[in-house]
Structure formats: structure tokens, C-alpha cells
Amino acid sequence: MALYIGLMSGTSLDGVDAVLTAIEEGQPGSIRTLAHQHLPMPDALRSELLALNQRGGVDELHRAALASNALAVLYADAVHALLQSCGTPVDEIRALGAHGQTVRHQPGAHDGTGYTIQLINGALLAELTRIDTICDLRSRDVAAGGQGAPLVPGFHAAMFAHPTEPVGVVNIGGISNISLIEAGGGGVRGFDCGPGNALMDLWCQRHRGQRFDEQGSWAATGVVDEALLQALLSEPWLALQPPKSTGRDLFDENWLQARLDTASPALSARDTMATLTEFTARCITQHLEHHASLLSSLLVCGGGAFNGYLMSRLRALNPGVVLETTEARGVAPDRVEALAFAWLAEALLQGRPGNLPQVTGARGPRLLGAIHRA
């Protein structure tokens, strides 16, 4: 068994998750979680990363470089805290996989190739941790004509496939994505399906000064506004067929405000929160109805798995589906994506493609990531 670390800071920008895992190298399904550490995102860095996600900023190259440095320092702090918590020496770690922070996601756009940008100074992270660092895990798939996302369905299949039943996995981060895994893991599909926590978090921050609506308790006090909900659901991207991916490039504050401008001026903040939560639940449900209507088992991970009200709405909208978090399969919901990037790091070092062309639309399987040696 070899030890790997996975590092993830997702679209929600709530912080960095670091996971220490043991993997039997060359055996993709042999993954064991040993330790986990979460460090919150400092407010100043979070604000800068959100600003860099908006087009038209001033001196973006300079600011992005400094943000990459700051994020590398935060990632390194998470690694040090993780290893200290479990008493594991740094020289026992084979490598770490670092996602970085997505600030632009434009696959296939502009010149036909497009780009995806995840800020992280991998060289600095290798210097600070003294661990072989693997990052830039999406751009090769985009270069091969793919979306560069989602990359987690292969990992979901390795981790959660059932020998006799199909399984769905929904990751509700800032953006939601779905993996559909055939019995035995023989066939895997996946795609982004719309906003997860991003719009809800934005609204909660604006009106309550809180980063997120804990347990969905505020949304639960509101009433869904059907007119606003239909305006949100009319977004053309939602009707696109996979392969597809999205991010804050589309579902941002400007996108939301344009739809709020058409809503009733009497609509309260709490009713808007309830409607945004319902929007997330409906986006997931509608994609399941269109692409997995016979699914009977659904696992939920990501921050949205801790939103009790959102989970209750998903259960109500999918009455024929056994819906539970990945905790039921032995993996805490907030560790799944970090584990996936440790798994992708191991894949690169073993010479195993990390993408699934049927998911991303790439021209074929590709080795993903760039290596910064310690």
C-alpha cells in the first residue's frame, strides 16, 4: 500500500479538505481513508478568488499569481496539519493530488479548444510540503476536446459500484454533478447538472452575513416562489445533453440578479432562499429523470449532503429512490472529492488514464496532471 494525499477546494470556496489515503497501487478500487483535515478559506483569499472568477478585473495576471501562491500556502498548511494529526512522516507520502481553485471554465469555447483554469502554484506547494505534487488535472482533457469535468465519475465507480445494482452518485458542491454507474461498475456516465450550493451560499452571505445556510434551516422557513423557480429553470444550459460542465462562469451573481429583476418586488429574502434551494433540488431531479429514470439508489456527497432541508426536498422529489449520503458506504460526504484527487494522482503515477471520454467528451483516454517533484 502507498500513501497519497488529496487536496480539494471546491466551487463553494468554503475551505480546503485534505485527506490521507492508502491505495494499493495499480488497483483502482483499493482506497482506504486514514485521516482528514479541513482548513477554512481566509476571507481575503475567498473574496479575491471570487473576484477573479468575474471577467474584466484589473491586473488579473498579477492578482492570479499571488492568489495561486496564497492558495499553495493554505494547501501546504492543510497537509502539515493533516500529517501532524495522525503522526505520519512526510517522507512516507508517495504523492499528493491538488485540485486548485477553478476561476474560469470555458472548455470548447472561443477558439474551439477553450480552457479551464485552476489556480495553484504547484511548484511552491512541492517546495512547502516536500512531497511530489500533481496538479493541473483538467487541462489535458480539454486539450483533447473534452469538458475537463467532471473527473470524479471514474473514482465514484471504483469506490461505490454495486455488484448487482446500478448506483447514482450526486456531488453537491458549488456546482452539482451526477455519476451514473451500472451494476458491477461496467459502464459509467456523468455530467454537471447545475448549481449546487453556489447560489444559496451567495444569497445567505448577502442577507445574513453567513457563508452558508446551515442545515437549510433558513430556507425551510420560506415558501417557494413558482414564478421565480420557473425563471431559474428556463436557463438553456440545463436542457443541453451531456457531455456538459459548468461553473461560476455561468451561474454567478449577475445570472441570479437578472432573474431576480423579473421577480415580484414583494418576494422576501427567505422565500428567495427557499426557491434557490428548490432550484438546486429540481436541477438534480430533472437530470435524473431524463438520464436515469429507473435508478433506485442514490448516494449524495459534498457540502450539500449536510443540508437537511435540501436532502428532504430531494427525497420528496425522488420518492422511488433510496437516497442516503456516502456515509452509508463508509466515506464521509466532505471527503469524497479530496479522495478523488488522491486517486487521480495515483492514476498518473501508474500510467493510468484519469478521464472517461464518454463523460467528458474527450477524443480518448488521457493521462491527467503535471508533476512537480519534491
Steps between C-alpha positions, in 0.01 A plus 500: 500500500620852421391818677353788299350834596208660319438875521178664390360852514172500314269751339340579836832655614435398859847363558751227424443131570809283536469122514767240568424175322663162450480357148619165371679639199366375171174388658258796455237364737729457800459831681505542877456829684746551785455863607326824404567868566296806406633855502257787437568739215623837633252775419749711303605208279141390449401851390794521260424162343137598454609828340735315264207288388342816356614628164640846450702535819806724535854352490366145497829328408679649801212433736453145376868424554487625858173314565666182370782552747260564789297193414817288487587621849151410624522156335840446660363600841224243453758232413711579806195500728382171348832323548543638850153381599581138416873498569597403145850605384508703180746263334242220512271685257531381142337811348219748539229596254396865517192624317561874534227762476297530183466866400408458132348203320455546124555160333444495125432874489653789307756320279344154502727372777430744779657466841448426866701678770561359847724735697772328703877545505595134483873574512458699820278228650771241430757729663289559808393138555805312367255262330470422129210721391257424218271778383354645177281191475236636261679675215616188309141381467402844365793486256359168378165662426337418833325703764770436760215417737366319679804285581351323802271241331789253451587530866134470600482175303815364666369595842124446490409255221257228612544146361134454400330843501557832324604785729476878462735740678419870529772735612347826624780750523476852361388325181322164502613204294356153451672165443293207373667163555372177353491182710852373551644834390511388137355819356531853636339824391523842662435871454452827680134577562492861624556703814549319826581728792639796306184712466367401842830597663508829311151589620569398859819706507322802356203499737624333817876551491549123519694287254224241474153412623581244767278194462282708267325637808438844347372361172263274693320807638423637152250422226610412147404767247387308192551788257860552605562125502380468140717796399802324650413167339463662156879536471587341160816332633285272716342347189832419330588135456821362655793525479468830682653690786453842653608728782490854630575620147126450442327464835628810675359806673423673170309197372294488817435874510369501143232251604425672829436820306198331343368366832234659714638796698309367800700176504675467836861396551394180677261403218780563251723271708235229496469540123874477441514182708210357302681597179801291599276205587302530173814524285624172646160334477431603142836369383436172678158475336648559155807279533434241776125458536533141628762578764413362844804599708658844531799603711559866584834661586644850518390783727140471387478160671501688832205720402212318665231703326653446156529127569134490602399670175705251298330212675156652439575559130643149453257278694604175333870545573688393813691820569779509758837663542828326418542453875283191451782357286769592751617830349418834662332731245755779547793271418391351170639762260834528678528121485426517128801724439728271699366221277572706186855567623556127542354441153755732339795342678377155396453610139123455516269746320302715740218612272201313362443615140132403513464745792711795390472465122877481452633324190634218714651399835778730617755517779402798713718736698842662523762382751711729717763283666580567862 
